[in-house]
Amino acid sequence: MTYPDLLFVPYQDTLDLLGVEDAMLVCEEVYRMLERGTVVHSKPPSFKLDVAEGFDNHWHVKAALLKEIPTTGVRMYNYFDNGVRNTVGALECARYVFLSDPHTGQGLAMVDEHWTYGIRSAAASTLACKWLAPARPRVLGLVGIGAMGTNALRCLASLYRFDEIRCTSRRRETREAFAKAWSSELSVPVRACDSVEEVVRGADIAVGGTTSSDVMTREEWLKPGSLFISLARRELDPDGWKRMDKIVIDSWEMNMRMPVFSAMVEKGQISRDHVHAEIQEVVAGSKPGRTHEDERILIHTTGMVAHDIALAHYLFVKAKAAGRGIRLPAARPPQ
């Protein structure tokens, strides 16, 4: 009997070992696995422990087995949210993926997932642009420039060379600093705008990635042929969803577990019949992507744990090969 040590892959190693394009490739392959039916999710698909009074503390736990790799993993994160301050995407919250060998049950690794969570949230949505975006997008609009918006920009900049990028945020100084930094980084004009409408009107691709509980973008602002990517709860007005030509989501089941989405279904603002496809179907070719240049298409994602586990396993393999990470001693019988 062998007792292999575990490998802990810390945050800095994840930054060094996982690039944007690699993350997008891993996420795309996971969609193909999902369409082939080789991913097994836990039942129920998520477990939550929320204690508000006196703590404002929230644990979320999800798990899946990816047969084709093969690996099994549990994703767990703990954050603070009192309605004013929310640390869900911040470094001070606890975020880890634990991996084990599905044939033996032996532990393999614990991977810090601050970077993989951030880049997965954007990569798993933006990769669908290859099938759903207009043929030559020239103008990109970013509604929100925190972690989600910034990572969406990183992913989209790997796919396209934009003529203009527009951005907005709550604070003028934040968006102006962002515009200056990314104009220099990409050698593309990045313009800070004072309103969401100014960002979205005329954009070929617009991304909503805010932490706001208010509706940010109105459907009537989206021009024919545009693509809107919704990374958060209420980025596009609910009544406008069914006026889009196509709606593509990552998972009906997982979105129905989200209060804002399920409330839209209960109110009759959207139904399963309004959804053209799940992203896995478009990626695998079982459902068509964009079929007309003037289609207005909505992509909405809530996130899937299979992506997180696949990215963690990718990092485990890379770290092991590069001699990176910290070895943690496994439990062994006393000598």
C-alpha positions as CSV (number, residue, x, y, z in Angstrom):
1,M,0.0,0.0,0.0
2,T,1.3,3.4,-0.9
3,Y,0.6,6.7,0.8
4,P,1.4,9.6,-1.5
5,D,1.9,13.0,-0.1
6,L,-0.5,15.8,-1.0
7,L,0.6,18.8,-3.0
8,F,-0.5,22.2,-1.9
9,V,-0.4,24.7,-4.8
10,P,-0.4,28.2,-3.4
11,Y,-1.8,31.4,-4.9
12,Q,1.5,32.7,-6.4
13,D,2.1,29.4,-8.1
14,T,-1.3,29.4,-9.7
15,L,-0.6,32.9,-11.1
16,D,2.7,31.6,-12.6
17,L,1.4,28.3,-14.0
18,L,-2.0,29.2,-15.5
19,G,-2.4,31.6,-18.4
20,V,-5.5,33.1,-19.8
21,E,-5.5,31.1,-23.0
22,D,-4.8,27.9,-21.2
23,A,-7.7,28.6,-18.9
24,M,-10.0,29.1,-21.9
25,L,-8.9,25.9,-23.5
26,V,-9.5,23.9,-20.3
27,C,-13.0,25.4,-19.9
28,E,-13.8,24.6,-23.5
29,E,-12.8,21.0,-23.1
30,V,-15.0,20.7,-19.9
31,Y,-18.0,21.8,-21.9
32,R,-17.3,19.0,-24.4
33,M,-17.0,16.6,-21.4
34,L,-20.4,17.8,-20.1
35,E,-22.0,17.3,-23.5
36,R,-20.5,13.8,-23.7
37,G,-22.0,13.0,-20.2
38,T,-18.7,12.2,-18.5
39,V,-19.1,14.6,-15.6
40,V,-20.9,13.6,-12.4
41,H,-22.0,16.3,-10.1
42,S,-22.8,15.9,-6.4
43,K,-26.4,15.5,-5.2
44,P,-27.4,18.1,-4.2
45,P,-25.0,20.1,-6.5
46,S,-24.1,22.5,-3.7
47,F,-24.1,22.8,0.1
48,K,-24.4,26.1,1.9
49,L,-23.9,27.2,5.4
50,D,-25.0,30.8,5.9
51,V,-24.9,32.4,9.4
52,A,-25.8,36.0,9.3
53,E,-26.5,37.2,12.9
54,G,-23.2,38.1,14.6
55,F,-21.0,36.6,11.9
56,D,-22.2,37.4,8.3
57,N,-20.4,34.2,7.3
58,H,-21.1,32.0,4.3
59,W,-19.7,28.6,3.3
60,H,-20.3,27.2,-0.2
61,V,-19.2,23.6,-1.1
62,K,-19.6,21.9,-4.5
63,A,-18.2,18.6,-5.9
64,A,-17.9,16.7,-9.1
65,L,-16.1,13.8,-10.7
66,L,-14.5,14.2,-14.2
67,K,-14.3,10.7,-15.7
68,E,-12.1,11.6,-18.6
69,I,-9.2,13.1,-16.7
70,P,-9.9,11.3,-14.3
71,T,-10.2,13.3,-11.1
72,T,-12.7,14.1,-8.4
73,G,-12.7,17.3,-6.5
74,V,-14.5,19.4,-3.8
75,R,-14.5,23.1,-4.2
76,M,-15.0,25.1,-1.0
77,Y,-15.0,28.8,-0.2
78,N,-15.9,30.9,2.8
79,Y,-16.6,34.7,2.7
80,F,-18.0,37.6,4.6
81,D,-21.1,39.5,3.4
82,N,-23.0,41.9,5.6
83,G,-24.8,43.6,2.7
84,V,-22.3,46.4,2.7
85,R,-19.0,44.6,2.3
86,N,-18.6,41.4,0.4
87,T,-15.3,39.5,0.2
88,V,-16.5,36.7,-2.2
89,G,-13.9,37.6,-4.9
90,A,-11.2,39.0,-2.6
91,L,-8.0,37.5,-1.4
92,E,-9.1,37.6,2.3
93,C,-11.8,34.9,1.7
94,A,-10.9,31.2,1.9
95,R,-10.9,29.5,-1.5
96,Y,-9.6,25.9,-2.1
97,V,-10.2,22.9,-4.4
98,F,-9.3,19.5,-2.9
99,L,-8.5,16.8,-5.5
100,S,-8.4,13.1,-5.0
101,D,-7.8,10.0,-7.2
102,P,-11.3,8.6,-8.0
103,H,-9.9,5.0,-8.3
104,T,-8.3,4.9,-4.9
105,G,-9.8,7.8,-2.9
106,Q,-6.3,9.0,-2.0
107,G,-5.8,12.7,-1.7
108,L,-3.8,14.3,-4.5
109,A,-3.7,18.1,-4.0
110,M,-5.1,21.2,-2.4
111,V,-5.1,24.1,-4.8
112,D,-5.7,27.8,-3.9
113,E,-8.5,28.9,-6.3
114,H,-8.4,32.7,-6.0
115,W,-6.9,33.0,-9.5
116,T,-8.7,30.1,-11.0
117,Y,-12.1,31.3,-9.7
118,G,-11.4,34.8,-11.2
119,I,-10.3,33.7,-14.6
120,R,-12.8,30.8,-14.8
121,S,-15.7,33.2,-14.3
122,A,-14.7,35.1,-17.4
123,A,-13.2,32.3,-19.5
124,A,-16.2,30.0,-19.3
125,S,-18.4,32.8,-20.7
126,T,-16.2,34.6,-23.2
127,L,-15.0,31.4,-24.9
128,A,-18.5,31.1,-26.3
129,C,-17.8,34.2,-28.4
130,K,-16.2,31.9,-30.9
131,W,-19.6,30.7,-31.8
132,L,-21.9,33.5,-30.8
133,A,-20.1,36.9,-31.3
134,P,-20.4,39.0,-34.4
135,A,-17.8,38.2,-37.0
136,R,-15.6,41.2,-36.5
137,P,-16.3,42.9,-33.2
138,R,-14.8,46.4,-33.1
139,V,-16.2,48.0,-30.0
140,L,-16.2,46.4,-26.6
141,G,-18.2,47.8,-23.6
142,L,-17.4,46.9,-20.0
143,V,-20.0,47.5,-17.4
144,G,-18.0,47.0,-14.2
145,I,-14.2,46.8,-14.1
146,G,-13.6,44.8,-10.9
147,A,-12.3,41.3,-11.1
148,M,-15.0,40.0,-13.4
149,G,-14.8,42.8,-15.9
150,T,-11.0,42.9,-15.9
151,N,-10.7,39.1,-16.4
152,A,-13.3,39.3,-19.2
153,L,-11.1,41.9,-20.9
154,R,-8.1,39.7,-20.6
155,C,-10.0,36.8,-22.2
156,L,-11.6,38.9,-25.0
157,A,-8.3,40.6,-25.8
158,S,-6.8,37.1,-26.5
159,L,-9.6,36.6,-29.1
160,Y,-10.0,40.0,-30.7
161,R,-8.2,43.2,-31.6
162,F,-10.8,45.9,-30.7
163,D,-10.8,49.4,-32.2
164,E,-12.3,50.9,-29.1
165,I,-13.0,49.8,-25.5
166,R,-15.5,51.6,-23.3
167,C,-15.8,51.2,-19.5
168,T,-17.7,52.5,-16.6
169,S,-17.7,52.0,-12.8
170,R,-19.2,53.6,-9.7
171,R,-16.2,55.9,-9.2
172,R,-14.9,58.2,-11.8
173,E,-11.3,57.9,-10.6
174,T,-11.4,54.1,-10.8
175,R,-12.6,54.0,-14.4
176,E,-10.2,56.7,-15.5
177,A,-7.3,54.9,-14.0
178,F,-8.5,51.6,-15.6
179,A,-8.8,53.3,-19.0
180,K,-5.3,54.8,-18.8
181,A,-3.7,51.5,-17.7
182,W,-5.4,49.3,-20.3
183,S,-4.9,51.8,-23.1
184,S,-1.2,51.5,-22.5
185,E,-1.4,47.7,-22.0
186,L,-3.3,46.9,-25.2
187,S,-2.3,49.9,-27.3
188,V,-6.1,50.4,-28.0
189,P,-8.1,53.5,-27.0
190,V,-10.0,52.7,-23.7
191,R,-12.6,55.4,-22.9
192,A,-14.0,55.9,-19.4
193,C,-17.7,56.7,-19.6
194,D,-20.1,58.2,-17.1
195,S,-23.1,56.0,-17.8
196,V,-23.9,52.4,-18.6
197,E,-25.9,53.5,-21.6
198,E,-22.9,55.3,-23.1
199,V,-20.9,52.1,-22.7
200,V,-23.5,49.7,-24.2
201,R,-25.1,51.6,-27.1
202,G,-23.3,50.8,-30.3
203,A,-21.0,48.1,-28.7
204,D,-20.5,44.9,-30.6
205,I,-19.8,43.0,-27.4
206,A,-20.9,44.3,-24.0
207,V,-20.0,42.6,-20.7
208,G,-21.9,43.1,-17.5
209,G,-19.8,42.1,-14.5
210,T,-20.8,44.2,-11.4
211,T,-21.7,43.4,-7.8
212,S,-24.8,45.5,-8.0
213,S,-28.3,44.2,-7.1
214,D,-29.8,46.7,-9.5
215,V,-30.5,46.2,-13.2
216,M,-27.6,47.7,-15.0
217,T,-28.3,47.4,-18.8
218,R,-31.5,47.9,-20.8
219,E,-32.2,45.6,-23.7
220,E,-33.2,48.5,-25.9
221,W,-29.6,49.8,-25.7
222,L,-28.3,46.7,-27.5
223,K,-27.9,47.2,-31.2
224,P,-28.7,44.6,-33.9
225,G,-25.9,42.0,-34.2
226,S,-24.6,42.6,-30.7
227,L,-23.6,40.1,-28.0
228,F,-24.3,40.8,-24.3
229,I,-22.4,38.7,-21.7
230,S,-24.0,38.6,-18.3
231,L,-21.5,37.5,-15.6
232,A,-23.6,38.4,-12.5
233,R,-27.2,38.5,-11.1
234,R,-29.1,41.5,-12.7
235,E,-26.9,42.8,-15.5
236,L,-29.7,42.8,-18.2
237,D,-33.2,43.9,-17.4
238,P,-35.4,40.8,-16.8
239,D,-38.2,41.9,-19.1
240,G,-35.7,42.3,-22.0
241,W,-34.4,38.7,-21.9
242,K,-37.1,37.2,-24.1
243,R,-36.8,40.0,-26.6
244,M,-33.3,38.8,-27.4
245,D,-32.9,36.6,-30.5
246,K,-31.0,33.9,-28.7
247,I,-30.3,33.2,-25.0
248,V,-27.5,30.8,-24.2
249,I,-26.7,29.8,-20.6
250,D,-24.1,27.5,-18.9
251,S,-26.6,25.4,-17.1
252,W,-30.4,25.6,-16.6
253,E,-30.2,23.4,-13.5
254,M,-27.5,25.5,-11.8
255,N,-29.1,28.8,-12.8
256,M,-32.4,27.7,-11.3
257,R,-30.6,27.5,-7.9
258,M,-29.9,31.2,-8.1
259,P,-32.6,33.3,-6.5
260,V,-32.7,36.1,-9.1
261,F,-32.9,33.7,-12.0
262,S,-35.5,31.4,-10.4
263,A,-37.6,34.5,-9.5
264,M,-37.6,35.5,-13.2
265,V,-38.9,32.1,-14.1
266,E,-41.6,32.3,-11.4
267,K,-42.7,35.7,-12.7
268,G,-42.9,34.4,-16.3
269,Q,-40.2,36.7,-17.5
270,I,-38.3,33.7,-18.9
271,S,-38.9,30.0,-19.4
272,R,-36.9,27.0,-20.5
273,D,-38.5,27.4,-24.0
274,H,-36.9,30.9,-24.3
275,V,-33.4,29.4,-23.9
276,H,-31.8,28.5,-27.2
277,A,-29.0,26.3,-25.8
278,E,-26.6,25.6,-23.0
279,I,-23.0,26.6,-23.9
280,Q,-21.9,22.9,-24.0
281,E,-24.4,22.3,-26.8
282,V,-23.0,25.2,-28.9
283,V,-19.4,24.2,-28.3
284,A,-20.1,20.6,-29.2
285,G,-22.1,21.5,-32.3
286,S,-25.4,20.0,-31.2
287,K,-27.0,23.4,-31.3
288,P,-26.1,26.2,-33.7
289,G,-24.4,29.4,-32.6
290,R,-24.9,32.7,-34.4
291,T,-26.8,32.1,-37.7
292,H,-27.6,35.7,-38.7
293,E,-25.4,38.8,-38.5
294,D,-28.1,40.9,-37.0
295,E,-29.0,38.5,-34.2
296,R,-28.9,40.0,-30.7
297,I,-27.6,37.2,-28.4
298,L,-27.4,37.0,-24.6
299,I,-24.9,34.8,-22.8
300,H,-25.6,34.3,-19.1
301,T,-23.5,32.2,-16.7
302,T,-23.6,31.4,-13.0
303,G,-20.5,29.1,-12.9
304,M,-20.0,25.3,-12.9
305,V,-17.8,23.4,-10.5
306,A,-16.5,21.1,-13.2
307,H,-14.5,24.0,-14.6
308,D,-13.0,24.7,-11.2
309,I,-12.0,21.1,-10.7
310,A,-10.5,20.8,-14.1
311,L,-8.5,24.0,-13.7
312,A,-7.3,22.8,-10.3
313,H,-6.2,19.5,-11.8
314,Y,-4.4,21.3,-14.6
315,L,-2.5,23.3,-12.0
316,F,-1.7,20.2,-9.9
317,V,-0.2,18.5,-13.0
318,K,1.8,21.6,-14.0
319,A,3.1,22.2,-10.4
320,K,4.1,18.6,-10.0
321,A,6.0,18.6,-13.2
322,A,7.7,21.9,-12.5
323,G,8.6,21.0,-8.9
324,R,6.4,23.8,-7.6
325,G,4.0,23.7,-4.6
326,I,4.4,22.6,-1.0
327,R,4.3,18.9,-0.1
328,L,2.0,17.9,2.8
329,P,2.7,14.6,4.5
330,A,0.0,12.0,4.0
331,A,-1.4,9.8,6.9
332,R,0.8,6.7,7.2
333,P,0.9,3.8,9.6
334,P,3.3,4.4,12.5
335,Q,6.8,2.8,11.9
